[in-house]
Amino acid sequence: EADIYQTPRYLVIGTGKKITLECSQTMGHDKMYWYQQDPGMELHLIHYSYGVNSTEKGDLSSESTVSRIRTEHFPLTLESARPSHTSQYLCASSVGNEQFFGPGTRLTVL
Amino acid sequence: GESVGLHLPTLSVQEGDNSIINCAYSNSASDYFIWYKQESGKGPQFIIDIRSNMDKRQGQRVTVLLNKTVKHLSLQIAATQPGDSAVYFCAERGGFKTIFGAGTRLFVKA
């Protein structure tokens, strides 16, 4: 059982709001990731981190930022949410080839 | 560009039968190929991986086959059970990044 948590699980907000999606893991993994996924579709990498104080942008430009101040915590912030940000956001950490995913945050921007 | 994709969006099998889920990839430089299972409302879960210098790898009730000549990957599930109903993603890993393909939804008929 993977110990990776995401909050909130569901979020409905208005356009222009600033939001932070939380992700925490208790496995001590250095590598962490954020993905965006529409239902049944492939995962698109938004950001990743090699470890504390290391963050990189992924392939999908989502106008979001991340921080990695502690190994276990990797929050994702949208400065100004838009309807195009409506999607599911998945956080993961990894060891070797295996990525451990959280349950996801389903975001709806009205 | 790089892409990992699946031939069929849905697959329906009878309980107890074997399932075969297919995937095509385009990046010959990938080091590993990986299968994930995603159940409704959950994040993807690692099933099995195969190194690029192997042709076949077996796990518990699952077998992954890699054909580098035609850039084809498949996941075979033996004696498919209702709990196998999910979306299955293939992914390829080269260096730090893992690229996911679009999923195949597996329906298991009782």
Interface residues (C-beta under 8 A of the other chain):
Chain A: K31 Y35 G40 M41 E42 L43 L45 Y48 Y50 G58 L90 A92 N97 E98 Q99 F100 F101 G102 P103 G104
Chain B: V4 P9 Y32 I34 Y36 G41 K42 G43 P44 Q45 F46 D49 V87 F89 R93 F96 K97 T98 F100 G101 A102 G103 R105
